[in-house]
């Protein structure tokens, strides 16, 4: 007797993608807390390995989606969610990639605050996507969406304050240019996390 093929679990796949982002965020925090510029190349490879695993997860999801007769939610919504979930891992990886490309030798004192907030964003995205299968009746989802919106606003304030301090106390034009881009890469992570929340909210609105 032929065994029935197990259906692809799109919700679980999205959670897996968010877990890669969280693992990246924790790796980022660890390397910033004990910063050694000579290790950046090796640490970048570690980070890229996680980002590549997320890419493969997205590939599996989209491949299954192409063949899916009746997906659990709208096909376009699932594709968009896979894209924004992958974008979060890309954004976290980019923070480390730029530190490496700019050959940064010394960190500014506020980098730890950015790393902590990125971790908090990723943690909430994981909670959000674990709760997502209950989107038709979950009140918890709305709470997490609001939380992620708030975290993005906190990130905006952190970015503005950091750039203002940079303008006041930077020792060179190179420092201003490099760190303005570094801060922007950090801030992109907050935007990426909020984008996942916005897409989940859109699915909720369409189905309730």
ABEGO torsion letter per residue (X at the ends): XBBBBBBBBAAAAAAAAAAAAAAAAAAAAAAAABBBAAAAAAAAAAAAAAAAAAAAAAAAAAAAAAABABBABBAAAAAAAAAAAAAAAAAAAAAAAAAAAAGBABBBAAAAAAAAAAAAAAAAAAAAAAAAAAAAABAAAAAAAAAAAAAAAAAAAAAAAAAAAAAAABABAAAAAAAAAAAAAAAAAAAAAAAAAAAAAAAAAAAX
